[in-house]
């Protein structure tokens, strides 16, 4: 059982370090907190951490964190853990400890350790709380932004959402769609996220002409599963199979158009074949084509 706990704890530590290195601080914090719970106590967790760092050829960082123990923990626990970690370093990476001081207890000063590493290892709960507060503050600002017309803002918002728990994401999306009920690809993406989260509530949203609809998520299909979308795909396959380049272009336009209309495609009162015929002809004098161009906001 002890060996299984060791393996699980070290696996979680490895996952946490990988997430942190990839910029996923919130996910990394969640993994490091889980590793600490799995270990049962901080000393056990810390020694597993040192072993993982040594296995990853990060002896200098292991030394720096070991020296930091003396500043972050109470004296008795710090000295015991310091000596245990130093013993592990001496066995695994003796070259790291080649310059002892005259006192015999403290070794050469290791490399400076960033504060974010100190917080990540020693204070993950507080750090996670600060991250959550910062994310919530950022989301409040995004509520007033038109993410559908500002790709850079939308990307930044997505990065914040990806760091939050599912219930926080759902709450933000619902609040955002209440303030921004009009069509956009962001709205479609948000609706998909709600569906994937199993949300079965309802929303009041606008169609392409501003008509308000009460939308029940429990009966809503994913965009690619809707009969309207599939009918367009079938039409393209039947009519443009001899023109692969045209077909590929129209497939992209169809995904874009239906993404903007979703889930109120019926408001246009046009069949998929009519819409695709207009897109294929691209006649600037055609009223339907001009309407589609307006809906697609100059993408055509």
N, C-alpha and C positions, 0 to 999 in steps of 0.2 A: 504493500500500500504506500509506504514511504517513497519507494522508487517511482511509482506511478505519479505521486504528487510532485516529486522533483521534475519529472519529465514534463508534466502539464504546466508547472510554473515556468520552467525554462522556455517551453514553446510559446507561452503567452508573452514572456519577456522578449523573445525574438520577434514576435509579431508586433509588439509595441514599438520596438526600436526601428523596425522596418517602416511602420506607419509614420513615425516621427520623422525619419529621414526623407520620406516621400512628401512631407508637408501636411500629413493628416494628424495634426496635433490632438484634436478632440478624440478621434478614434484611438490614437496611441495612448492617450490618458485613460480611456476606458479599459484598454487591454492591460495597462500597467497596474491599474487599481484591481482588476480581476486577478492578476498575478499575485499581488500582495495578499488578497483574500485566500487564494489557493495555497500560498506558502504557510499561512497561519500566523506568522509573526514577521516583523520587519527584518530581524537578523537573518532568518532563513531566506527571505526574499532577496536581501542584499547580497548574500554570498552566492546565490544562484545568478544574480545579475552580473557579479564580477566574473563568474565562470563563463557566462555567455559572452561577455566582452573579450575575455581572453581567447575564447574559441574563435572569435571574429577578428583576432589580431589587433585588438584595441587596448593593449596593455597600458598605454599612457593614460587613456581615459579611465580605465579601471583604477589606476593609481590615484588620479586626481579625485575621483569620487570617494575612494577610500580615505584620503586625507580630509575630504569634506565632512566625513562622518564626525570628526572631532569638533566641528563647529555646529553641526545641526542637531546632534543628539545630546541627552544628558550624560554627565561625565562617566558614570559606571557603565552604562550601556555602550557609550562611545568607545571606551578603551577596550572592552571585551570584543566588540565587533571589529574595531580597528586591528587588533592583534590577529583575529581569525582571518580577516581579509588579507592582511599582510602575509600570513602564513601560506595562504592559497596563492598569492602572487609569487612568493619565494619558491614554491614548488613548481609552478607552471611557467612563470616568466622571471627567472632569477636575475636576468640582466637588467630588469626594470629597477631593481633595488640595490644596485651596486655601490651607491654613494650614501652610506649611513652617516648620521651626525654623531658628534661625540657623546650625546646623551644615550644613543643606542635605541631610542624608541622611534624618533622621527627620521624619516628618510629624506633624501633630496626632495625639494619641492617639485611636484609634478607640474604639468602644463596647466595654465589657467583654465578653469572650467566655467562655461557660460552659465549665467543665472537661470536660463531656461532649462538647462540640464539639472541644476539643483532643484528647481521647482518640480520638474518632471518626475524625479526620483523620490525626493523627500516629502514633497507637498502636493501630491496629485489631486487630492480632494479639493484643496483651495484653488489650485490652478484650473481645475475643471469648472469650478463655480465662477471664476473670473472669465473664463472663455465663454461660458453660457451667457453671462451678463453682457459681455461685449457683443456676442452674436445677436442677442435679443435687441440690443440698442441699434445695431446695424439693420436688422429686419424692420424695425419701426420706421427707419428712414426710407427703406425700399417700398413700404406701403404706399407712399405718396408718389413714387416714381412710375412713369409709364414704361415698364420693362419691355413691352412689345415693340417700342420704337427706339430702344436704346440697348443694342447688343452688349456693350461693355458693362452696363449696369446689370443686365440680366445675367451675364456670366459671373459677375461678382456675387450676385444674390444666390445663384445656384451653388457656389462654393460654400457660402454660409449654410444654406439648407442641407448640404451634404454632411455637415458636421453636427447636425442636430438629431435629436430623437424623433421617431416617426410622428408622435402626437404633436410635437412642436411644429413640425413641417406642415401637418394637416391644418393646424390652427392658423398658421400664417397664410397658407394658400386660400383658405376660406375667407379670411379677412381681406386678402388682396383682391380676390374675385368679387367680393361685395363692393369694393371701391372701384374696380376696373372691370365691369361686366362685358365690355365690348370684345369683338373678335380679335385674336392675335395668335401667333404660334406659341407664345408664352402661355396664354390661357389654355390652349390645347395640351401643352406639356403638363401644366398644373392639373388639368382634369385627369390625364392619364395617371399622374402620381396618386391622385385620390382614389382612382379605381384600383390601382395596384395595392394600395393600403387597405382596401376593403371598405372604404367609406360608402355608406348607403344613405346618406342624407340627401338634402335637396338644396338647390341654388337657384337664384333668379339671374339669368344672363340675357345678353342681347344677341339677336341675329345680325346678319350683314346689313340690314336696313334700319337697325335700331329697335326692332320689335322685341319686346321683353317676353321671355319664356321661363316658366318654372321647370327646372330640370331635375329629374329624380335619378340620382346616381345608381340606384339599385337596378334600374332597367337600362342603363346606358352601356353600349358596346364600345370596345376599343376602336380607334379610328380605322385601322386596317381590317377590322372584322365587320364593318358596316356594309350592308347590301349596296348602298350608293357607291361606295369606294370600289367594291368588287365588280359592280356593273361597268364602271369606267375601265378597270383593268381588262375585263373581258372584251370590251369594245376595242381597246388598243391592240389586243392580241389578234382580234379578228380582222381589223382593217389596216393595220400597219406592219404586219409580220414580214412583208417584203421590203420594208424600209426601216432597217434596224436603227439607223441614226435618228431618224424622225421619231420612231417609237421610243427610243431612250430619252430623247428630249421631252416628249409629251408625258412620259411616265414621271419625270421629275416635276413638271408643271402640275400634273394631276395630284401628286402628293402635296405640293405646296398649296394648291387651291383648296383641296378638301381639308387640309390642316387648318386653313383660315376660316372655312365655312363651318367646320365641326363645332357642335353637333346639329346645326340648323341648316343643313344643305337644302331642305325643302323650301326655305324662304325664297330662293331664287326662282322656283317654279320652272325649272329647266331640267331636262334629262341629262344624265352623264354624257350621252352621245352628242347632244346639242352643245354642251359646254366644250367638249373635246374637239368638236368640229370647228367651233369658233377659235379655239386656241391654235389649232393646226393651220387655219386660214390666215390668222393674224391680220385681218383686214381692219385698218384704222378707221374706216368709215362704218364699220359694223357696230351697232349699238351694244350688242351683247359682248363683243370683244372689248369695247371701251369700258363697259361695266366691270368685266373681269380684270382688266388692267388696273382699274381703280381699287378694286378689292385687294389685288395682289401688291398694291402700293409700289408700282413702278418696277417690280422684279422682272416683268416681261421685257 
